[in-house]
Each structure stands twice: as structure tokens, then as C-alpha cells.
Amino acid sequence: EAEMLSLYKKGRETKGDRFFYATTPVRENIVNWYPFKKGSTILEIGGGLGSITGSLGKSAKKVISCEYSKRRAENIYYRHKACENLEVVVGNINKIKLEEKVDYIVLIGVYEYAKRFFQTKNPFEDFLTLLKSFLKPGGVILIAIENRYGIKYWAGAMEDHYGVKYLGLKNYNHYDIETLGKKQLTDLIEEVGLYCKFYYPYPDYKMPYVVHTDER
């Protein structure tokens, strides 16, 4: 991250295998197909190193990218400095005051960190309730998260955040990052009074080459 930031500040490109995951345009496939309304405002939570921020900027009138890490936020800013419709905010989302409500909220690989944002009895519900309060009437929340019951985990793939086999299939217990299954997600979303629709990125949301619908 520090090396990338140094290169961006100097106006140089981030090339090479070590930067591939953070910079490959394949990452943008998770959102670049979505029909965002013209003239809309998008709130991106957990912008990371700005892998999809540029794509969002092409689709909206304004993008507010909120990132907890100051260094990552600086990467977003310098990487997309030419985007005049981008505002970068540093801080914890549950402590930030938005000046306006938004049309869309985008969480790519963020919702599983709910327990870190909310030390409450129902952190996942509380996270969604907060996000709902940021939306304009008819607004949309786009969430991408690992399926804890995905086939690759049954086949022995490591849990993405802790590198432990079968962790999500058993119980996260004391771990403070927790991925979810489809039924869990559906119940949480309906509990806070929202309607949900699912899409299925292949092979996963991190490097998606195809996004399927239920109809497909």
C-alpha cells in the first residue's frame, strides 16, 4: 500500500505482479454492469485501494468513498485524482455524518466485518439499519460477500480471512469477521425491512468474469 501510494503521488503507474490484484480491471466487473441511474449519488463503504471506485465514478454524478484506513484513503484519492465527482472520507462509517442521503450504497467485501464496526448484540442488523438510514426513498444497497457454504470451502479451500479450513462451515465462535450463507443474508435483510435480490459472480466476487442471475 505504501509503495502504491508513493507511485501514485509521483504520477507513475503501478505495474507488476505484486500490484495485480489491487489494479486489475477485472475487479470492476462486480459493478460495471449494474444499471445505476443517471445523475445518482453512490456511497462506497470500504473503498480499499480504489479498485472499483473509478468504475463507480463513471456511473454516477457523485461518489463518496469512505475508508477507515488513512493510507488506503490516500491511495483512492491519488489514484483517482482526475475524477472531479469523487469525495474521499476517512473514518469509521458509524461515526461519519453525511450531508445528504444517497441513491446507492456499495459494500464490496465489507459486510463480513460488521462485528468490528458494531460491538452490539446484533451487529449485522445494526449495520444494515445504519445503511438504510443513509438511503433516499427507493435507494439500493449492493453487497458482495463470500458464501460461507460455497463449494470450494467444502472441497478444502481456506477461509478467506483466517486461512483456516472448514471454519465457515462449522462456527466462527470468537472470530470477529464472519461470512454468511444465503438464508442468513435473506433473514437479516428482511428483518430490517428491505427487499433482496441475488446475483452470482463466477468464480467469485473478487475476480468476477461472469455475473449470473436467478433466471440464468
C-alpha positions as protocol buffer text, in pm:
chain_id: "A"
residue {
  index: 1
  type: GLU
  ca { x: 0 y: 0 z: 0 }
}
residue {
  index: 2
  type: ALA
  ca { x: 280 y: 241 z: 89 }
}
residue {
  index: 3
  type: GLU
  ca { x: 465 y: 166 z: -236 }
}
residue {
  index: 4
  type: MET
  ca { x: 149 y: 214 z: -442 }
}
residue {
  index: 5
  type: LEU
  ca { x: 79 y: 544 z: -271 }
}
residue {
  index: 6
  type: SER
  ca { x: 432 y: 664 z: -343 }
}
residue {
  index: 7
  type: LEU
  ca { x: 394 y: 579 z: -711 }
}
residue {
  index: 8
  type: TYR
  ca { x: 52 y: 745 z: -739 }
}
residue {
  index: 9
  type: LYS
  ca { x: 185 y: 1064 z: -579 }
}
residue {
  index: 10
  type: LYS
  ca { x: 463 y: 1071 z: -839 }
}
residue {
  index: 11
  type: GLY
  ca { x: 215 y: 1017 z: -1121 }
}
residue {
  index: 12
  type: ARG
  ca { x: 367 y: 681 z: -1211 }
}
residue {
  index: 13
  type: GLU
  ca { x: 189 y: 357 z: -1300 }
}
residue {
  index: 14
  type: THR
  ca { x: 161 y: 61 z: -1065 }
}
residue {
  index: 15
  type: LYS
  ca { x: 279 y: -226 z: -1281 }
}
residue {
  index: 16
  type: GLY
  ca { x: 387 y: -580 z: -1199 }
}
residue {
  index: 17
  type: ASP
  ca { x: 252 y: -893 z: -1036 }
}
residue {
  index: 18
  type: ARG
  ca { x: 275 y: -754 z: -684 }
}
residue {
  index: 19
  type: PHE
  ca { x: 10 y: -492 z: -768 }
}
residue {
  index: 20
  type: PHE
  ca { x: -204 y: -715 z: -990 }
}
residue {
  index: 21
  type: TYR
  ca { x: -494 y: -787 z: -752 }
}
residue {
  index: 22
  type: ALA
  ca { x: -531 y: -424 z: -650 }
}
residue {
  index: 23
  type: THR
  ca { x: -512 y: -283 z: -1002 }
}
residue {
  index: 24
  type: THR
  ca { x: -659 y: -537 z: -1247 }
}
residue {
  index: 25
  type: PRO
  ca { x: -973 y: -404 z: -1422 }
}
residue {
  index: 26
  type: VAL
  ca { x: -1133 y: -748 z: -1369 }
}
residue {
  index: 27
  type: ARG
  ca { x: -1219 y: -628 z: -1019 }
}
residue {
  index: 28
  type: GLU
  ca { x: -1455 y: -371 z: -1170 }
}
residue {
  index: 29
  type: ASN
  ca { x: -1672 y: -644 z: -1321 }
}
residue {
  index: 30
  type: ILE
  ca { x: -1854 y: -677 z: -991 }
}
residue {
  index: 31
  type: VAL
  ca { x: -2028 y: -341 z: -1052 }
}
residue {
  index: 32
  type: ASN
  ca { x: -1961 y: -216 z: -1406 }
}
residue {
  index: 33
  type: TRP
  ca { x: -2266 y: -400 z: -1546 }
}
residue {
  index: 34
  type: TYR
  ca { x: -2514 y: -262 z: -1292 }
}
residue {
  index: 35
  type: PRO
  ca { x: -2770 y: -10 z: -1431 }
}
residue {
  index: 36
  type: PHE
  ca { x: -2705 y: 281 z: -1196 }
}
residue {
  index: 37
  type: LYS
  ca { x: -2948 y: 567 z: -1254 }
}
residue {
  index: 38
  type: LYS
  ca { x: -2812 y: 868 z: -1437 }
}
residue {
  index: 39
  type: GLY
  ca { x: -2731 y: 1159 z: -1206 }
}
residue {
  index: 40
  type: SER
  ca { x: -2720 y: 940 z: -894 }
}
residue {
  index: 41
  type: THR
  ca { x: -2504 y: 959 z: -583 }
}
residue {
  index: 42
  type: ILE
  ca { x: -2314 y: 649 z: -469 }
}
residue {
  index: 43
  type: LEU
  ca { x: -2168 y: 588 z: -124 }
}
residue {
  index: 44
  type: GLU
  ca { x: -1884 y: 334 z: -137 }
}
residue {
  index: 45
  type: ILE
  ca { x: -1801 y: 189 z: 206 }
}
residue {
  index: 46
  type: GLY
  ca { x: -1460 y: 31 z: 246 }
}
residue {
  index: 47
  type: GLY
  ca { x: -1309 y: 163 z: -76 }
}
residue {
  index: 48
  type: GLY
  ca { x: -981 y: -20 z: -9 }
}
residue {
  index: 49
  type: LEU
  ca { x: -724 y: 81 z: -267 }
}
residue {
  index: 50
  type: GLY
  ca { x: -983 y: 214 z: -510 }
}
residue {
  index: 51
  type: SER
  ca { x: -1014 y: -98 z: -724 }
}
residue {
  index: 52
  type: ILE
  ca { x: -1376 y: -28 z: -821 }
}
residue {
  index: 53
  type: THR
  ca { x: -1401 y: 340 z: -728 }
}
residue {
  index: 54
  type: GLY
  ca { x: -1315 y: 455 z: -1079 }
}
residue {
  index: 55
  type: SER
  ca { x: -1587 y: 240 z: -1231 }
}
residue {
  index: 56
  type: LEU
  ca { x: -1841 y: 386 z: -988 }
}
residue {
  index: 57
  type: GLY
  ca { x: -1728 y: 734 z: -1083 }
}
residue {
  index: 58
  type: LYS
  ca { x: -1816 y: 669 z: -1446 }
}
residue {
  index: 59
  type: SER
  ca { x: -2168 y: 565 z: -1348 }
}
residue {
  index: 60
  type: ALA
  ca { x: -2271 y: 840 z: -1106 }
}
residue {
  index: 61
  type: LYS
  ca { x: -2294 y: 1214 z: -1067 }
}
residue {
  index: 62
  type: LYS
  ca { x: -2111 y: 1187 z: -735 }
}
residue {
  index: 63
  type: VAL
  ca { x: -1922 y: 914 z: -548 }
}
residue {
  index: 64
  type: ILE
  ca { x: -1841 y: 933 z: -177 }
}
residue {
  index: 65
  type: SER
  ca { x: -1577 y: 673 z: -92 }
}
residue {
  index: 66
  type: CYS
  ca { x: -1548 y: 605 z: 282 }
}
residue {
  index: 67
  type: GLU
  ca { x: -1237 y: 420 z: 400 }
}
residue {
  index: 68
  type: TYR
  ca { x: -1131 y: 350 z: 760 }
}
residue {
  index: 69
  type: SER
  ca { x: -758 y: 341 z: 679 }
}
residue {
  index: 70
  type: LYS
  ca { x: -598 y: 681 z: 611 }
}
residue {
  index: 71
  type: ARG
  ca { x: -329 y: 529 z: 387 }
}
residue {
  index: 72
  type: ARG
  ca { x: -583 y: 342 z: 178 }
}
residue {
  index: 73
  type: ALA
  ca { x: -797 y: 655 z: 153 }
}
residue {
  index: 74
  type: GLU
  ca { x: -492 y: 843 z: 23 }
}
residue {
  index: 75
  type: ASN
  ca { x: -441 y: 569 z: -236 }
}
residue {
  index: 76
  type: ILE
  ca { x: -801 y: 618 z: -352 }
}
residue {
  index: 77
  type: TYR
  ca { x: -756 y: 993 z: -372 }
}
residue {
  index: 78
  type: TYR
  ca { x: -427 y: 995 z: -566 }
}
residue {
  index: 79
  type: ARG
  ca { x: -526 y: 700 z: -786 }
}
residue {
  index: 80
  type: HIS
  ca { x: -847 y: 873 z: -897 }
}
residue {
  index: 81
  type: LYS
  ca { x: -735 y: 1233 z: -861 }
}
residue {
  index: 82
  type: ALA
  ca { x: -871 y: 1313 z: -1207 }
}
residue {
  index: 83
  type: CYS
  ca { x: -1224 y: 1218 z: -1101 }
}
residue {
  index: 84
  type: GLU
  ca { x: -1388 y: 1552 z: -1022 }
}
residue {
  index: 85
  type: ASN
  ca { x: -1703 y: 1382 z: -892 }
}
residue {
  index: 86
  type: LEU
  ca { x: -1518 y: 1186 z: -619 }
}
residue {
  index: 87
  type: GLU
  ca { x: -1512 y: 1272 z: -249 }
}
residue {
  index: 88
  type: VAL
  ca { x: -1293 y: 1060 z: -20 }
}
residue {
  index: 89
  type: VAL
  ca { x: -1378 y: 1037 z: 350 }
}
residue {
  index: 90
  type: VAL
  ca { x: -1155 y: 880 z: 619 }
}
residue {
  index: 91
  type: GLY
  ca { x: -1311 y: 719 z: 926 }
}
residue {
  index: 92
  type: ASN
  ca { x: -1547 y: 461 z: 1072 }
}
residue {
  index: 93
  type: ILE
  ca { x: -1878 y: 462 z: 887 }
}
residue {
  index: 94
  type: ASN
  ca { x: -2085 y: 457 z: 1205 }
}
residue {
  index: 95
  type: LYS
  ca { x: -1924 y: 783 z: 1320 }
}
residue {
  index: 96
  type: ILE
  ca { x: -1949 y: 979 z: 995 }
}
residue {
  index: 97
  type: LYS
  ca { x: -2223 y: 1235 z: 931 }
}
residue {
  index: 98
  type: LEU
  ca { x: -2335 y: 1250 z: 569 }
}
residue {
  index: 99
  type: GLU
  ca { x: -2453 y: 1586 z: 438 }
}
residue {
  index: 100
  type: GLU
  ca { x: -2701 y: 1420 z: 204 }
}
residue {
  index: 101
  type: LYS
  ca { x: -2879 y: 1091 z: 154 }
}
residue {
  index: 102
  type: VAL
  ca { x: -2763 y: 874 z: -136 }
}
residue {
  index: 103
  type: ASP
  ca { x: -2919 y: 667 z: -414 }
}
residue {
  index: 104
  type: TYR
  ca { x: -2683 y: 369 z: -381 }
}
residue {
  index: 105
  type: ILE
  ca { x: -2457 y: 218 z: -117 }
}
residue {
  index: 106
  type: VAL
  ca { x: -2186 y: -24 z: -229 }
}
residue {
  index: 107
  type: LEU
  ca { x: -2015 y: -271 z: 8 }
}
residue {
  index: 108
  type: ILE
  ca { x: -1770 y: -499 z: -169 }
}
residue {
  index: 109
  type: GLY
  ca { x: -1606 y: -735 z: 80 }
}
residue {
  index: 110
  type: VAL
  ca { x: -1711 y: -523 z: 378 }
}
residue {
  index: 111
  type: TYR
  ca { x: -2031 y: -661 z: 532 }
}
residue {
  index: 112
  type: GLU
  ca { x: -1846 y: -954 z: 692 }
}
residue {
  index: 113
  type: TYR
  ca { x: -1667 y: -700 z: 916 }
}
residue {
  index: 114
  type: ALA
  ca { x: -1993 y: -592 z: 1086 }
}
residue {
  index: 115
  type: LYS
  ca { x: -1875 y: -712 z: 1428 }
}
residue {
  index: 116
  type: ARG
  ca { x: -1579 y: -475 z: 1408 }
}
residue {
  index: 117
  type: PHE
  ca { x: -1799 y: -176 z: 1334 }
}
residue {
  index: 118
  type: PHE
  ca { x: -2069 y: -261 z: 1588 }
}
residue {
  index: 119
  type: GLN
  ca { x: -1995 y: -419 z: 1926 }
}
residue {
  index: 120
  type: THR
  ca { x: -2364 y: -488 z: 1979 }
}
residue {
  index: 121
  type: LYS
  ca { x: -2595 y: -786 z: 2021 }
}
residue {
  index: 122
  type: ASN
  ca { x: -2699 y: -779 z: 1653 }
}
residue {
  index: 123
  type: PRO
  ca { x: -2411 y: -621 z: 1458 }
}
residue {
  index: 124
  type: PHE
  ca { x: -2525 y: -737 z: 1112 }
}
residue {
  index: 125
  type: GLU
  ca { x: -2875 y: -599 z: 1162 }
}
residue {
  index: 126
  type: ASP
  ca { x: -2741 y: -277 z: 1312 }
}
residue {
  index: 127
  type: PHE
  ca { x: -2508 y: -229 z: 1015 }
}
residue {
  index: 128
  type: LEU
  ca { x: -2796 y: -266 z: 768 }
}
residue {
  index: 129
  type: THR
  ca { x: -3017 y: -36 z: 974 }
}
residue {
  index: 130
  type: LEU
  ca { x: -2749 y: 234 z: 961 }
}
residue {
  index: 131
  type: LEU
  ca { x: -2708 y: 193 z: 586 }
}
residue {
  index: 132
  type: LYS
  ca { x: -3084 y: 211 z: 536 }
}
residue {
  index: 133
  type: SER
  ca { x: -3085 y: 549 z: 714 }
}
residue {
  index: 134
  type: PHE
  ca { x: -2839 y: 682 z: 454 }
}
residue {
  index: 135
  type: LEU
  ca { x: -3064 y: 598 z: 158 }
}
residue {
  index: 136
  type: LYS
  ca { x: -3305 y: 815 z: -34 }
}
residue {
  index: 137
  type: PRO
  ca { x: -3654 y: 664 z: -86 }
}
residue {
  index: 138
  type: GLY
  ca { x: -3616 y: 379 z: -333 }
}
residue {
  index: 139
  type: GLY
  ca { x: -3242 y: 357 z: -272 }
}
residue {
  index: 140
  type: VAL
  ca { x: -3037 y: 41 z: -323 }
}
residue {
  index: 141
  type: ILE
  ca { x: -2766 y: -133 z: -122 }
}
residue {
  index: 142
  type: LEU
  ca { x: -2527 y: -355 z: -322 }
}
residue {
  index: 143
  type: ILE
  ca { x: -2345 y: -613 z: -108 }
}
residue {
  index: 144
  type: ALA
  ca { x: -2078 y: -859 z: -222 }
}
residue {
  index: 145
  type: ILE
  ca { x: -1969 y: -1117 z: 35 }
}
residue {
  index: 146
  type: GLU
  ca { x: -1825 y: -1468 z: 47 }
}
residue {
  index: 147
  type: ASN
  ca { x: -2077 y: -1752 z: 70 }
}
residue {
  index: 148
  type: ARG
  ca { x: -1967 y: -1938 z: 383 }
}
residue {
  index: 149
  type: TYR
  ca { x: -2120 y: -2257 z: 236 }
}
residue {
  index: 150
  type: GLY
  ca { x: -1953 y: -2220 z: -104 }
}
residue {
  index: 151
  type: ILE
  ca { x: -1846 y: -2544 z: -274 }
}
residue {
  index: 152
  type: LYS
  ca { x: -1477 y: -2452 z: -263 }
}
residue {
  index: 153
  type: TYR
  ca { x: -1486 y: -2449 z: 118 }
}
residue {
  index: 154
  type: TRP
  ca { x: -1636 y: -2799 z: 128 }
}
residue {
  index: 155
  type: ALA
  ca { x: -1351 y: -2902 z: -102 }
}
residue {
  index: 156
  type: GLY
  ca { x: -1093 y: -2777 z: 148 }
}
residue {
  index: 157
  type: ALA
  ca { x: -1025 y: -2416 z: 43 }
}
residue {
  index: 158
  type: MET
  ca { x: -905 y: -2196 z: 327 }
}
residue {
  index: 159
  type: GLU
  ca { x: -1146 y: -1949 z: 485 }
}
residue {
  index: 160
  type: ASP
  ca { x: -1060 y: -1619 z: 317 }
}
residue {
  index: 161
  type: HIS
  ca { x: -985 y: -1408 z: 623 }
}
residue {
  index: 162
  type: TYR
  ca { x: -820 y: -1651 z: 863 }
}
residue {
  index: 163
  type: GLY
  ca { x: -668 y: -1920 z: 644 }
}
residue {
  index: 164
  type: VAL
  ca { x: -839 y: -2200 z: 840 }
}
residue {
  index: 165
  type: LYS
  ca { x: -1004 y: -2495 z: 668 }
}
residue {
  index: 166
  type: TYR
  ca { x: -1377 y: -2550 z: 724 }
}
residue {
  index: 167
  type: LEU
  ca { x: -1406 y: -2253 z: 964 }
}
residue {
  index: 168
  type: GLY
  ca { x: -1715 y: -2107 z: 797 }
}
residue {
  index: 169
  type: LEU
  ca { x: -1878 y: -2447 z: 766 }
}
residue {
  index: 170
  type: LYS
  ca { x: -1854 y: -2502 z: 1142 }
}
residue {
  index: 171
  type: ASN
  ca { x: -1879 y: -2193 z: 1362 }
}
residue {
  index: 172
  type: TYR
  ca { x: -1687 y: -1866 z: 1378 }
}
residue {
  index: 173
  type: ASN
  ca { x: -1731 y: -1851 z: 1758 }
}
residue {
  index: 174
  type: HIS
  ca { x: -1493 y: -1581 z: 1889 }
}
residue {
  index: 175
  type: TYR
  ca { x: -1371 y: -1466 z: 1547 }
}
residue {
  index: 176
  type: ASP
  ca { x: -1477 y: -1109 z: 1469 }
}
residue {
  index: 177
  type: ILE
  ca { x: -1501 y: -1149 z: 1090 }
}
residue {
  index: 178
  type: GLU
  ca { x: -1787 y: -1370 z: 977 }
}
residue {
  index: 179
  type: THR
  ca { x: -1910 y: -1458 z: 629 }
}
residue {
  index: 180
  type: LEU
  ca { x: -2272 y: -1556 z: 571 }
}
residue {
  index: 181
  type: GLY
  ca { x: -2493 y: -1802 z: 386 }
}
residue {
  index: 182
  type: LYS
  ca { x: -2781 y: -1707 z: 159 }
}
residue {
  index: 183
  type: LYS
  ca { x: -3051 y: -1788 z: 418 }
}
residue {
  index: 184
  type: GLN
  ca { x: -2871 y: -1580 z: 682 }
}
residue {
  index: 185
  type: LEU
  ca { x: -2844 y: -1286 z: 444 }
}
residue {
  index: 186
  type: THR
  ca { x: -3209 y: -1312 z: 340 }
}
residue {
  index: 187
  type: ASP
  ca { x: -3329 y: -1321 z: 702 }
}
residue {
  index: 188
  type: LEU
  ca { x: -3112 y: -1022 z: 801 }
}
residue {
  index: 189
  type: ILE
  ca { x: -3224 y: -812 z: 506 }
}
residue {
  index: 190
  type: GLU
  ca { x: -3592 y: -887 z: 560 }
}
residue {
  index: 191
  type: GLU
  ca { x: -3558 y: -824 z: 935 }
}
residue {
  index: 192
  type: VAL
  ca { x: -3469 y: -458 z: 873 }
}
residue {
  index: 193
  type: GLY
  ca { x: -3750 y: -415 z: 620 }
}
residue {
  index: 194
  type: LEU
  ca { x: -3560 y: -440 z: 293 }
}
residue {
  index: 195
  type: TYR
  ca { x: -3627 y: -643 z: -22 }
}
residue {
  index: 196
  type: CYS
  ca { x: -3342 y: -857 z: -157 }
}
residue {
  index: 197
  type: LYS
  ca { x: -3236 y: -995 z: -493 }
}
residue {
  index: 198
  type: PHE
  ca { x: -2933 y: -1218 z: -550 }
}
residue {
  index: 199
  type: TYR
  ca { x: -2668 y: -1224 z: -822 }
}
residue {
  index: 200
  type: TYR
  ca { x: -2392 y: -1483 z: -855 }
}
residue {
  index: 201
  type: PRO
  ca { x: -2041 y: -1377 z: -963 }
}
residue {
  index: 202
  type: TYR
  ca { x: -1823 y: -1651 z: -1109 }
}
residue {
  index: 203
  type: PRO
  ca { x: -1573 y: -1769 z: -999 }
}
residue {
  index: 204
  type: ASP
  ca { x: -1617 y: -1526 z: -707 }
}
residue {
  index: 205
  type: TYR
  ca { x: -1681 y: -1157 z: -637 }
}
residue {
  index: 206
  type: LYS
  ca { x: -1312 y: -1076 z: -607 }
}
residue {
  index: 207
  type: MET
  ca { x: -1220 y: -1170 z: -965 }
}
residue {
  index: 208
  type: PRO
  ca { x: -1559 y: -1196 z: -1140 }
}
residue {
  index: 209
  type: TYR
  ca { x: -1567 y: -1282 z: -1509 }
}
residue {
  index: 210
  type: VAL
  ca { x: -1941 y: -1354 z: -1526 }
}
residue {
  index: 211
  type: VAL
  ca { x: -2233 y: -1244 z: -1309 }
}
residue {
  index: 212
  type: HIS
  ca { x: -2539 y: -1470 z: -1325 }
}
residue {
  index: 213
  type: THR
  ca { x: -2899 y: -1402 z: -1224 }
}
residue {
  index: 214
  type: ASP
  ca { x: -3154 y: -1641 z: -1073 }
}
residue {
  index: 215
  type: GLU
  ca { x: -3323 y: -1654 z: -1414 }
}
residue {
  index: 216
  type: ARG
  ca { x: -2998 y: -1756 z: -1584 }
}
